[in-house]
Amino acid sequence: MTLGEEILKSLEYNSEYRNIKINTENIIPSGADFVIEKRKNTQNDNVIVSESQTKIYVSSDTGKYMQSSDLKGLEQAISKCKKCPLGSTRKNFVFGTGNPKAKIVVIGEAPGRDEDEQGKPFVGRAGKLLTDILKSINLTREEVFIANILKCRPPDNRNPLPAEIDFCFPYLKKQMQLIDPDYVLAVGTFAGQTILNSRDTLGRMRGKIHTANFFGKDIKVVVTYHPAALLRNPNWKRPTWEDVKLFRDEFEKTLKH
């Protein structure tokens, strides 16, 4: 997505800006990739200005996160992102944790309240259940890398919006490039759909081995229920166990070679 496309998508995403037409394209650096806000016009402003005096402040570092050579550098490059309003409502940017060279990446949908408070993915009750799920297939959190499609919590834990995924997914793809895993366990509908570029239901995605391509590398993917969903409906624990057994059998093929 080009910078211009990102700006237009952000204008469409923010309902109060949907009908705005951009008249000039003068850019001023800011601390984030770009921030849309209304300010009083001044002679010294060097910004993108609309008829309603909305201005888009664009960072001179936009896109430089792609040059990051390790996860620490990537986190520093993107942790102040405010491409969408979630950047202004979050308490903490939830980058991800775990082994930076993991062969397995666990991907969820978005941070919840506990994750937003602590700045870490999968904490609280859902996080403990994920730890137990990993333990059941002889894995620890320290062995894998854990991340989400979105890096910021949606209000009231609502589902991610398409524009939010469009803005945030490139960050996850860069993480995948740097980690270079062989397997992904996608937990939740939106995680599975985003990773597989699919609109299938969770029921159609789970129970099988998929392949997703990241930067020219094919990665094996299994989709299952999100731990938070299992807390709401314990009846889904059995099919989740079947999914993670399938996942275990697949990645153990590599471990045996």
N, C-alpha and C positions, 0 to 999 in steps of 0.2 A: 504494500500500500504506500503510495507516495504521500509526501507531507500535505500536499493540497487535498488529496482524497481523505486523509485523516482529519483535516480541519473541517471539510464539508460534512463528514460523518459525525463529527462532534457537534457541529451546528444543528444537524438533524436530530441528534440524540437529546440535546437540551431543548425542550419544547418551546421555551421562550425565545429561542433563536432560530426556529425552523424557517421562518419566512424572511430572514435577513439576507441581503445581497451584499457581497464584499465589493467595495468600490476600488480600494487601493491595496497593494500588497507590499507594504514596507514592514520589515520585521525588526523587532527589538528583542535582544536576548532576555531570558528569564531563568529562574531556577528549575523549571520543569520543562518537559518537551514542548508543551504549549498550554496556556491557561486562557480560558475565555472568561472575560469579566467586563462589567460596565464601569467606566471611569469618566470623569469630566475631561473633555478635550482641552489640550493645551498646545501652545505653539511648538513646544519642544518634543511633543510625542512623535515617535517614529514607529508607528504601529499600523496594523491592518485595521481600518476604520470602516464601519458600516454606516448606513444612514441613521441608525438609532444610536450611534456612537458606542457600539460594542467593539472592543479591541481584542485582538488575539496576540498574546505575547508568546513568541516562539524562541526556544532555546537555540543557541548557536551549536549546542552539542547534540541536536536531534539526530537520531540514527547512529550515533557513535557507540551505543551499547553493543552494536554488532561487531565492533572491533575488540571487545573484551576477550581476553585470553584465558580467564579463569572465572570461577563462580564468584569469588570475592569481588573482583573488578566489575562483574556484571551487576551484582547487587548494589554496589556503590553507584553505578551508572543509572539504574532504573528506580531506586528506592524512593525518589522524590516525585515520581510520575503523577501528573494530574491531568492526564488526557481525557478522563471522564470524571463526573462528579463524585464517584466513589473515592477519588483521591483526596477530596475535601472532607468527607464524612468519616473516613477511617481513623482509628486510633494508631494502628501500626500497619506497615507494609509487611505482608507475609511472604517472604521470598521462597522459603523452603529450607529443609534441613536434611542432614544425612551424609552419606559417603559421596564425596565429589567425583568418584570414579566408579560408582555403583554399576553393577550389571543389570540391576532391577530398579525401576522407578515406579513409585506408587503415585497416582495422580487423582486428585479429587476435584470438586467443582469450584468451591470458593471458601474462604475463611468464614467461620461462624463467630459467635460472640467471644468464646474463650480464646480462639485463635487471634482475633482482633486485639484482645487485651494483652496477650503475651507475645504476639509477633511470631508465633511458631505454628506450623500446620498440625492439624489433628491432635489437639490436646483436649482435656476434659473427658467426659464419658465416651464420646465417639472415638477420641484418640486412644483411650485405654482399650477399647474394643478392637481397634485396628492393630494395636500392639499384640493383642491376644490372637488375632487372625494370622498375623505374620508368624507368631510363635508356633501356631498349629502346623505350619509348613516349614518349620525349622529355620526361620529367618528372624533377625532382630532389626529394630529401627536403625541401628548403627550400620548395618550392612547395606541398606537400601537408601535411596534418596526419595524424600516425600515432598510433594508440591501440589499446587492447585492450578486450575485453568485461570482463575482470577487471583490477583494478589491482594485485593482489598475486599472487605466484607460488604455485601449488598445489604441495604437497610432491612431489618427484621428477617434476615436470612432468606429473603425472596430468591427466586431463581435468577441466574445470570441473564442479562439481556443480550441480544445478538451483537449490539454495538460494543458492549463491554468485552465480550469475548473477542471481537475483532481487534480491539485495542491491545488486549492483554496476551492473547495467544502467541504473538511473535516473541514475547519474552520467554515463555515456556519453551518454544522451539529452540531459542538460543541456549537455554539451559540444557536441553537434550543434546544439542551439538557438542557442548563442552563436557557433559558427563559421558556421552557415548555409550548408552546402555544397550543391552540386547533384548530386554523384556520390559513391558509396561503392564501393570495392573491398574486398570481404570475403574474407579469406584463411583458409581452414580451415573444417571442418564446423560447429563450434560458433559461429563468427562468422556464417556464413551463416544457420544456423538461428535464431539470436537476432535478427539484424537483420530477417529476413523472417518471423519468428514461424511457423516451419515445422519439421516433423519429417522433411522429405525428406533423402535421402542427398546427399552432395556431388555424386555423379554426376548426380543429377536436378536439382540447383540450378545447376550450372555450364553454360556454353555458351549462356546467354540473358540478356536484359536483364530485370531485375525492377524493381518499384517498391515502396519502403517509405515510410511516412508518419511524419514527425517534427514534432510540434507544428503539424499542419495543412499541412505542406509535403510534396509528393511528391518523393522523391529516387530517382534511377536507381541500381540496384545490380547489380554483377556479382560472382559468387562464383567463386573458384578455389582451387587448392591452397595450403596454407601453405608458405612457403619451407623450413621445417624438414623438411616431408614430401618436398620435392624433393631435399634432401640425402640422405635415406634411399632414395629411389627416383628416380633420374635419368630414368627412362622417362616420368615425369609432366611433364617440362619442356616437351615438345611441346604437350600439351593446355593447359598453363598459358599458353604463348605464344599459342595460339589465343584463350584467354579474354581476355588483356590486349589483344590486337589488337582484339577486339570492344569492349572497354572504351574503347580509344583512339578508335576510329571513332565511338563514341557521344558522348564528351565533345568531340571536335573539331567536331561539329555546332554546339555552343554557341560555341566559339572562333572559328568562321568568321563568326558573326553580330555 
